[in-house]
């Protein structure tokens, strides 16, 4: 008996085993490559699915009037504009303000108002803040020499944070655009999800029920988040308009967008509070500050 001779009956089974192993390996390699490609966009895709599910009832109402493609296109364009226009306005305003500040600083023409009298009465830090403010108001070069390193670190952190925030807003804009495409193929996506869950659960009724339950949960949570954001931005906007800020409308819209994407509203309101305290009379400024802080923290008890 020769050991190297392959038994004929076993040869086909061995070849089938090798073919199956090769196919499984290629499929695994394909899944790994696709996951590496799609991983950077996982957040955008997840938000796109959530937004598509949330906006699909609106799409169903518009389909009757304008058709499937025009409805999805209209929802996508309006959503992108609602996110992109305020972002461009804020970035443009911030950029122009920084340019003016740097130009005034280089020309030694930057004017800083003296500290308000009530600042020194604050406990613990009042006198230190007053001295620092007075130094900046009277001698900016000396203030930069004294606090330059500390301000440089703070400026770097603010720039990095602003860049990350802008990138997050742009990702949200892209999510709306992708969501519009998903909305246009909503029926096909729903059927695919139903078939997938049917295959997992082994029951067609169970798969359909899970799809409906998932959609209802996403819409309920999303509407709750948007509702809280609207209430919070309205409360903060009342303060902005009452104190007479020139950009109250834009700031209110920015607060609304931040609240929708779950960014704390205090990131917008705290600089505004500092500006109002420095420019307005003491009593209105304090009332505005208390109101704005309470409104900025209102989501902590509105969400429950």
Secondary structure, DSSP 4 states (H G I P E B T S, - for coil): --TTPPPHHHHHHHHHHHHHHHHHHHHHHHHHHHHHHHGGGHHHHHHHHHHHHHHHHHHHHHHHHH-HHHHHHHHHHHHHHHHHHHHHHHHHHHHHHHHHHHHHHHTT----PPPPGGGGGSTTTHHHHHHHHHHHHH-HHHHHHHHHHHHHHHHHHHHHHHHHHHHHHHHHHHHHHHHHHHHHTHHHHHHHHHHHHHHHHS-HHHHHHHHHHHHHHHHHHHHHHHHHHHHHHHHHHHHHHHHT-TTHHHHHHHHHHHHHTT--THHHHHHHHHHHHHHS-HHHHHHHHHHHHHHHTTHHHH--
